[in-house]
Amino acid sequence: IDDIANSAHLSRSYCIHLFRETYGIALYNYYLSMKLELAQSMLYHTNFSIQAISEQLGFSCYQHFSTFFKKQTGISPAQYRRKSTGT
Protein backbone atom coordinates (compact mmCIF):
# COMPACT_ATOMS: atom_id res chain seq x y z
CA ILE A 1 0.00 0.00 0.00
CA ASP A 2 2.88 2.34 0.77
CA ASP A 3 4.34 1.70 -2.69
CA ILE A 4 1.00 2.54 -4.32
CA ALA A 5 0.63 5.73 -2.30
CA ASN A 6 4.21 6.80 -3.01
CA SER A 7 3.91 6.17 -6.75
CA ALA A 8 0.73 8.28 -6.82
CA HIS A 9 2.41 10.97 -4.68
CA LEU A 10 -0.27 10.63 -2.01
CA SER A 11 -0.10 10.05 1.70
CA ARG A 12 -0.87 6.48 2.76
CA SER A 13 -4.05 7.48 4.60
CA TYR A 14 -5.36 9.64 1.74
CA CYS A 15 -4.63 6.89 -0.77
CA ILE A 16 -6.60 4.41 1.34
CA HIS A 17 -9.47 6.89 1.74
CA LEU A 18 -9.54 7.78 -1.96
CA PHE A 19 -9.52 4.15 -3.05
CA ARG A 20 -12.43 3.26 -0.75
CA GLU A 21 -14.38 6.32 -1.84
CA THR A 22 -13.81 5.57 -5.53
CA TYR A 23 -14.23 1.78 -5.60
CA GLY A 24 -16.30 1.04 -2.50
CA ILE A 25 -13.80 -1.48 -1.14
CA ALA A 26 -10.86 -1.15 1.19
CA LEU A 27 -7.55 -1.03 -0.66
CA TYR A 28 -6.09 -3.76 1.52
CA ASN A 29 -9.06 -6.06 0.82
CA TYR A 30 -8.68 -5.40 -2.90
CA TYR A 31 -4.98 -6.17 -2.64
CA LEU A 32 -5.72 -9.46 -0.89
CA SER A 33 -8.35 -10.42 -3.47
CA MET A 34 -5.85 -9.79 -6.28
CA LYS A 35 -3.27 -11.86 -4.43
CA LEU A 36 -5.79 -14.70 -4.11
CA GLU A 37 -6.66 -14.55 -7.82
CA LEU A 38 -2.98 -14.68 -8.71
CA ALA A 39 -2.43 -17.62 -6.36
CA GLN A 40 -5.32 -19.51 -7.94
CA SER A 41 -3.99 -18.81 -11.41
CA MET A 42 -0.49 -19.93 -10.47
CA LEU A 43 -1.80 -23.11 -8.85
CA TYR A 44 -3.80 -23.91 -11.98
CA HIS A 45 -1.40 -22.82 -14.73
CA THR A 46 2.05 -23.57 -13.34
CA ASN A 47 3.96 -26.44 -11.82
CA PHE A 48 5.56 -24.18 -9.22
CA SER A 49 5.55 -25.67 -5.76
CA ILE A 50 3.10 -24.19 -3.30
CA GLN A 51 6.11 -22.99 -1.31
CA ALA A 52 7.45 -21.16 -4.37
CA ILE A 53 4.04 -19.58 -5.06
CA SER A 54 3.84 -18.50 -1.44
CA GLU A 55 7.25 -16.84 -1.69
CA GLN A 56 6.48 -15.17 -5.03
CA LEU A 57 3.31 -13.67 -3.57
CA GLY A 58 5.23 -12.24 -0.63
CA PHE A 59 3.92 -14.38 2.19
CA SER A 60 6.31 -14.66 5.12
CA CYS A 61 5.90 -18.42 5.28
CA TYR A 62 4.06 -21.27 3.58
CA GLN A 63 1.79 -21.81 6.59
CA HIS A 64 0.58 -18.20 6.47
CA PHE A 65 -0.19 -18.55 2.75
CA SER A 66 -1.99 -21.85 3.28
CA THR A 67 -4.09 -20.43 6.13
CA PHE A 68 -4.97 -17.34 4.10
CA PHE A 69 -5.88 -19.41 1.03
CA LYS A 70 -8.04 -21.86 2.99
CA LYS A 71 -9.82 -19.06 4.84
CA GLN A 72 -10.71 -17.42 1.52
CA THR A 73 -11.61 -20.50 -0.52
CA GLY A 74 -12.55 -23.16 2.01
CA ILE A 75 -9.85 -25.55 0.73
CA SER A 76 -6.08 -25.75 0.97
CA PRO A 77 -3.85 -24.73 -1.94
CA ALA A 78 -2.99 -28.40 -2.54
CA GLN A 79 -6.68 -29.34 -2.63
CA TYR A 80 -7.37 -26.45 -5.01
CA ARG A 81 -4.61 -27.59 -7.35
CA ARG A 82 -5.86 -31.21 -7.35
CA LYS A 83 -9.47 -30.12 -7.85
CA SER A 84 -8.73 -27.60 -10.61
CA THR A 85 -6.25 -29.70 -12.57
CA GLY A 86 -7.83 -33.09 -11.94
CA THR A 87 -4.62 -34.57 -10.57
PyMOL commands that place a pseudoatom at each C-alpha (Angstrom):
pseudoatom trace, name=CA, resn=ILE, resi=1, chain=A, elem=C, hetatm=0, pos=[0.000, 0.000, 0.000]
pseudoatom trace, name=CA, resn=ASP, resi=2, chain=A, elem=C, hetatm=0, pos=[2.884, 2.335, 0.768]
pseudoatom trace, name=CA, resn=ASP, resi=3, chain=A, elem=C, hetatm=0, pos=[4.337, 1.701, -2.693]
pseudoatom trace, name=CA, resn=ILE, resi=4, chain=A, elem=C, hetatm=0, pos=[1.002, 2.540, -4.324]
pseudoatom trace, name=CA, resn=ALA, resi=5, chain=A, elem=C, hetatm=0, pos=[0.631, 5.729, -2.303]
pseudoatom trace, name=CA, resn=ASN, resi=6, chain=A, elem=C, hetatm=0, pos=[4.209, 6.796, -3.013]
pseudoatom trace, name=CA, resn=SER, resi=7, chain=A, elem=C, hetatm=0, pos=[3.905, 6.168, -6.746]
pseudoatom trace, name=CA, resn=ALA, resi=8, chain=A, elem=C, hetatm=0, pos=[0.733, 8.278, -6.820]
pseudoatom trace, name=CA, resn=HIS, resi=9, chain=A, elem=C, hetatm=0, pos=[2.408, 10.974, -4.680]
pseudoatom trace, name=CA, resn=LEU, resi=10, chain=A, elem=C, hetatm=0, pos=[-0.271, 10.631, -2.006]
pseudoatom trace, name=CA, resn=SER, resi=11, chain=A, elem=C, hetatm=0, pos=[-0.101, 10.049, 1.703]
pseudoatom trace, name=CA, resn=ARG, resi=12, chain=A, elem=C, hetatm=0, pos=[-0.872, 6.484, 2.760]
pseudoatom trace, name=CA, resn=SER, resi=13, chain=A, elem=C, hetatm=0, pos=[-4.046, 7.479, 4.597]
pseudoatom trace, name=CA, resn=TYR, resi=14, chain=A, elem=C, hetatm=0, pos=[-5.355, 9.638, 1.745]
pseudoatom trace, name=CA, resn=CYS, resi=15, chain=A, elem=C, hetatm=0, pos=[-4.628, 6.893, -0.772]
pseudoatom trace, name=CA, resn=ILE, resi=16, chain=A, elem=C, hetatm=0, pos=[-6.605, 4.406, 1.337]
pseudoatom trace, name=CA, resn=HIS, resi=17, chain=A, elem=C, hetatm=0, pos=[-9.466, 6.889, 1.742]
pseudoatom trace, name=CA, resn=LEU, resi=18, chain=A, elem=C, hetatm=0, pos=[-9.538, 7.785, -1.958]
pseudoatom trace, name=CA, resn=PHE, resi=19, chain=A, elem=C, hetatm=0, pos=[-9.523, 4.147, -3.053]
pseudoatom trace, name=CA, resn=ARG, resi=20, chain=A, elem=C, hetatm=0, pos=[-12.430, 3.259, -0.753]
pseudoatom trace, name=CA, resn=GLU, resi=21, chain=A, elem=C, hetatm=0, pos=[-14.378, 6.315, -1.844]
pseudoatom trace, name=CA, resn=THR, resi=22, chain=A, elem=C, hetatm=0, pos=[-13.815, 5.568, -5.529]
pseudoatom trace, name=CA, resn=TYR, resi=23, chain=A, elem=C, hetatm=0, pos=[-14.228, 1.782, -5.603]
pseudoatom trace, name=CA, resn=GLY, resi=24, chain=A, elem=C, hetatm=0, pos=[-16.300, 1.042, -2.498]
pseudoatom trace, name=CA, resn=ILE, resi=25, chain=A, elem=C, hetatm=0, pos=[-13.802, -1.476, -1.142]
pseudoatom trace, name=CA, resn=ALA, resi=26, chain=A, elem=C, hetatm=0, pos=[-10.861, -1.147, 1.190]
pseudoatom trace, name=CA, resn=LEU, resi=27, chain=A, elem=C, hetatm=0, pos=[-7.545, -1.026, -0.662]
pseudoatom trace, name=CA, resn=TYR, resi=28, chain=A, elem=C, hetatm=0, pos=[-6.087, -3.761, 1.515]
pseudoatom trace, name=CA, resn=ASN, resi=29, chain=A, elem=C, hetatm=0, pos=[-9.056, -6.058, 0.823]
pseudoatom trace, name=CA, resn=TYR, resi=30, chain=A, elem=C, hetatm=0, pos=[-8.684, -5.395, -2.900]
pseudoatom trace, name=CA, resn=TYR, resi=31, chain=A, elem=C, hetatm=0, pos=[-4.977, -6.172, -2.638]
pseudoatom trace, name=CA, resn=LEU, resi=32, chain=A, elem=C, hetatm=0, pos=[-5.719, -9.463, -0.892]
pseudoatom trace, name=CA, resn=SER, resi=33, chain=A, elem=C, hetatm=0, pos=[-8.347, -10.421, -3.473]
pseudoatom trace, name=CA, resn=MET, resi=34, chain=A, elem=C, hetatm=0, pos=[-5.852, -9.793, -6.280]
pseudoatom trace, name=CA, resn=LYS, resi=35, chain=A, elem=C, hetatm=0, pos=[-3.265, -11.863, -4.430]
pseudoatom trace, name=CA, resn=LEU, resi=36, chain=A, elem=C, hetatm=0, pos=[-5.793, -14.695, -4.113]
pseudoatom trace, name=CA, resn=GLU, resi=37, chain=A, elem=C, hetatm=0, pos=[-6.656, -14.551, -7.820]
pseudoatom trace, name=CA, resn=LEU, resi=38, chain=A, elem=C, hetatm=0, pos=[-2.978, -14.680, -8.711]
pseudoatom trace, name=CA, resn=ALA, resi=39, chain=A, elem=C, hetatm=0, pos=[-2.428, -17.622, -6.356]
pseudoatom trace, name=CA, resn=GLN, resi=40, chain=A, elem=C, hetatm=0, pos=[-5.319, -19.510, -7.940]
pseudoatom trace, name=CA, resn=SER, resi=41, chain=A, elem=C, hetatm=0, pos=[-3.994, -18.810, -11.413]
pseudoatom trace, name=CA, resn=MET, resi=42, chain=A, elem=C, hetatm=0, pos=[-0.492, -19.931, -10.473]
pseudoatom trace, name=CA, resn=LEU, resi=43, chain=A, elem=C, hetatm=0, pos=[-1.805, -23.112, -8.852]
pseudoatom trace, name=CA, resn=TYR, resi=44, chain=A, elem=C, hetatm=0, pos=[-3.796, -23.905, -11.983]
pseudoatom trace, name=CA, resn=HIS, resi=45, chain=A, elem=C, hetatm=0, pos=[-1.401, -22.819, -14.735]
pseudoatom trace, name=CA, resn=THR, resi=46, chain=A, elem=C, hetatm=0, pos=[2.050, -23.569, -13.345]
pseudoatom trace, name=CA, resn=ASN, resi=47, chain=A, elem=C, hetatm=0, pos=[3.958, -26.439, -11.820]
pseudoatom trace, name=CA, resn=PHE, resi=48, chain=A, elem=C, hetatm=0, pos=[5.556, -24.177, -9.224]
pseudoatom trace, name=CA, resn=SER, resi=49, chain=A, elem=C, hetatm=0, pos=[5.547, -25.673, -5.758]
pseudoatom trace, name=CA, resn=ILE, resi=50, chain=A, elem=C, hetatm=0, pos=[3.098, -24.193, -3.302]
pseudoatom trace, name=CA, resn=GLN, resi=51, chain=A, elem=C, hetatm=0, pos=[6.109, -22.992, -1.309]
pseudoatom trace, name=CA, resn=ALA, resi=52, chain=A, elem=C, hetatm=0, pos=[7.446, -21.156, -4.374]
pseudoatom trace, name=CA, resn=ILE, resi=53, chain=A, elem=C, hetatm=0, pos=[4.044, -19.584, -5.060]
pseudoatom trace, name=CA, resn=SER, resi=54, chain=A, elem=C, hetatm=0, pos=[3.840, -18.500, -1.438]
pseudoatom trace, name=CA, resn=GLU, resi=55, chain=A, elem=C, hetatm=0, pos=[7.252, -16.835, -1.691]
pseudoatom trace, name=CA, resn=GLN, resi=56, chain=A, elem=C, hetatm=0, pos=[6.479, -15.171, -5.030]
pseudoatom trace, name=CA, resn=LEU, resi=57, chain=A, elem=C, hetatm=0, pos=[3.312, -13.674, -3.569]
pseudoatom trace, name=CA, resn=GLY, resi=58, chain=A, elem=C, hetatm=0, pos=[5.226, -12.236, -0.630]
pseudoatom trace, name=CA, resn=PHE, resi=59, chain=A, elem=C, hetatm=0, pos=[3.919, -14.381, 2.194]
pseudoatom trace, name=CA, resn=SER, resi=60, chain=A, elem=C, hetatm=0, pos=[6.309, -14.657, 5.116]
pseudoatom trace, name=CA, resn=CYS, resi=61, chain=A, elem=C, hetatm=0, pos=[5.896, -18.422, 5.277]
pseudoatom trace, name=CA, resn=TYR, resi=62, chain=A, elem=C, hetatm=0, pos=[4.062, -21.267, 3.582]
pseudoatom trace, name=CA, resn=GLN, resi=63, chain=A, elem=C, hetatm=0, pos=[1.786, -21.809, 6.588]
pseudoatom trace, name=CA, resn=HIS, resi=64, chain=A, elem=C, hetatm=0, pos=[0.575, -18.202, 6.468]
pseudoatom trace, name=CA, resn=PHE, resi=65, chain=A, elem=C, hetatm=0, pos=[-0.194, -18.546, 2.754]
pseudoatom trace, name=CA, resn=SER, resi=66, chain=A, elem=C, hetatm=0, pos=[-1.991, -21.849, 3.281]
pseudoatom trace, name=CA, resn=THR, resi=67, chain=A, elem=C, hetatm=0, pos=[-4.085, -20.432, 6.131]
pseudoatom trace, name=CA, resn=PHE, resi=68, chain=A, elem=C, hetatm=0, pos=[-4.971, -17.336, 4.098]
pseudoatom trace, name=CA, resn=PHE, resi=69, chain=A, elem=C, hetatm=0, pos=[-5.876, -19.412, 1.034]
pseudoatom trace, name=CA, resn=LYS, resi=70, chain=A, elem=C, hetatm=0, pos=[-8.036, -21.862, 2.985]
pseudoatom trace, name=CA, resn=LYS, resi=71, chain=A, elem=C, hetatm=0, pos=[-9.823, -19.060, 4.839]
pseudoatom trace, name=CA, resn=GLN, resi=72, chain=A, elem=C, hetatm=0, pos=[-10.713, -17.419, 1.518]
pseudoatom trace, name=CA, resn=THR, resi=73, chain=A, elem=C, hetatm=0, pos=[-11.614, -20.504, -0.523]
pseudoatom trace, name=CA, resn=GLY, resi=74, chain=A, elem=C, hetatm=0, pos=[-12.555, -23.165, 2.010]
pseudoatom trace, name=CA, resn=ILE, resi=75, chain=A, elem=C, hetatm=0, pos=[-9.853, -25.546, 0.730]
pseudoatom trace, name=CA, resn=SER, resi=76, chain=A, elem=C, hetatm=0, pos=[-6.085, -25.747, 0.966]
pseudoatom trace, name=CA, resn=PRO, resi=77, chain=A, elem=C, hetatm=0, pos=[-3.847, -24.731, -1.939]
pseudoatom trace, name=CA, resn=ALA, resi=78, chain=A, elem=C, hetatm=0, pos=[-2.994, -28.404, -2.545]
pseudoatom trace, name=CA, resn=GLN, resi=79, chain=A, elem=C, hetatm=0, pos=[-6.681, -29.344, -2.628]
pseudoatom trace, name=CA, resn=TYR, resi=80, chain=A, elem=C, hetatm=0, pos=[-7.368, -26.453, -5.009]
pseudoatom trace, name=CA, resn=ARG, resi=81, chain=A, elem=C, hetatm=0, pos=[-4.613, -27.586, -7.348]
pseudoatom trace, name=CA, resn=ARG, resi=82, chain=A, elem=C, hetatm=0, pos=[-5.864, -31.208, -7.347]
pseudoatom trace, name=CA, resn=LYS, resi=83, chain=A, elem=C, hetatm=0, pos=[-9.472, -30.116, -7.854]
pseudoatom trace, name=CA, resn=SER, resi=84, chain=A, elem=C, hetatm=0, pos=[-8.733, -27.600, -10.612]
pseudoatom trace, name=CA, resn=THR, resi=85, chain=A, elem=C, hetatm=0, pos=[-6.254, -29.704, -12.567]
pseudoatom trace, name=CA, resn=GLY, resi=86, chain=A, elem=C, hetatm=0, pos=[-7.832, -33.088, -11.943]
pseudoatom trace, name=CA, resn=THR, resi=87, chain=A, elem=C, hetatm=0, pos=[-4.622, -34.571, -10.572]
for i in range(1, 87): cmd.bond("trace and resi %d" % i, "trace and resi %d" % (i + 1))
show_as sticks, trace
zoom trace
